[in-house]
């Protein structure tokens, strides 16, 4: 298993998040259904219905669940994309992976990946590529 671990399906990820937050998955599903006809397809696109201006507690609670779902959807999409991209990168045999993702740049994550893929270097585009360009030169002349 390559870090970070993320469920492949959004509803599995939402179930995990609901369990961690002690929220009913069914309540989240109900809140989603009220706002979009195909809720699990693209959660990070804004709902058709704007936030209610009323102070109805039930409506506000539903809105909060829906907003939480939207955040989970964005997080899931980002993490799943990272995992799929990194897996494709490793499968291709590339040694350098450039990302701005803080989780993948975390030293513990880098160390876990390097135990399985010793040649792998995970770099930040602005901070580390400057060092890489210096390392790829001889007497100030590019070697590439």
Secondary structure as the mmCIF struct_conf table of DSSP 4:
data_model
#
loop_
_struct_conf.conf_type_id
_struct_conf.id
_struct_conf.beg_label_comp_id
_struct_conf.beg_label_asym_id
_struct_conf.beg_label_seq_id
_struct_conf.end_label_comp_id
_struct_conf.end_label_asym_id
_struct_conf.end_label_seq_id
HELX_LH_PP_P HELX_LH_PP_P1 UNK A 2 UNK A 2
BEND BEND1 UNK A 3 UNK A 4
HELX_LH_PP_P HELX_LH_PP_P2 UNK A 5 UNK A 5
BEND BEND2 UNK A 8 UNK A 9
HELX_RH_AL_P HELX_RH_AL_P1 UNK A 10 UNK A 21
TURN_TY1_P TURN_TY1_P1 UNK A 22 UNK A 22
HELX_RH_AL_P HELX_RH_AL_P2 UNK A 25 UNK A 35
BEND BEND3 UNK A 37 UNK A 38
TURN_TY1_P TURN_TY1_P2 UNK A 39 UNK A 41
TURN_TY1_P TURN_TY1_P3 UNK A 43 UNK A 44
BEND BEND4 UNK A 45 UNK A 45
HELX_LH_PP_P HELX_LH_PP_P3 UNK A 46 UNK A 47
BEND BEND5 UNK A 48 UNK A 49
HELX_LH_PP_P HELX_LH_PP_P4 UNK A 50 UNK A 52
BEND BEND6 UNK A 54 UNK A 54
HELX_RH_AL_P HELX_RH_AL_P3 UNK A 57 UNK A 92
TURN_TY1_P TURN_TY1_P4 UNK A 93 UNK A 93
BEND BEND7 UNK A 95 UNK A 95
STRN STRN1 UNK A 96 UNK A 98
HELX_RH_AL_P HELX_RH_AL_P4 UNK A 102 UNK A 105
BEND BEND8 UNK A 106 UNK A 106
HELX_RH_AL_P HELX_RH_AL_P5 UNK A 107 UNK A 116
TURN_TY1_P TURN_TY1_P5 UNK A 118 UNK A 119
STRN STRN2 UNK A 121 UNK A 123
TURN_TY1_P TURN_TY1_P6 UNK A 125 UNK A 127
HELX_RH_AL_P HELX_RH_AL_P6 UNK A 128 UNK A 135
TURN_TY1_P TURN_TY1_P7 UNK A 136 UNK A 136
STRN STRN3 UNK A 137 UNK A 138
TURN_TY1_P TURN_TY1_P8 UNK A 139 UNK A 140
STRN STRN4 UNK A 141 UNK A 142
#
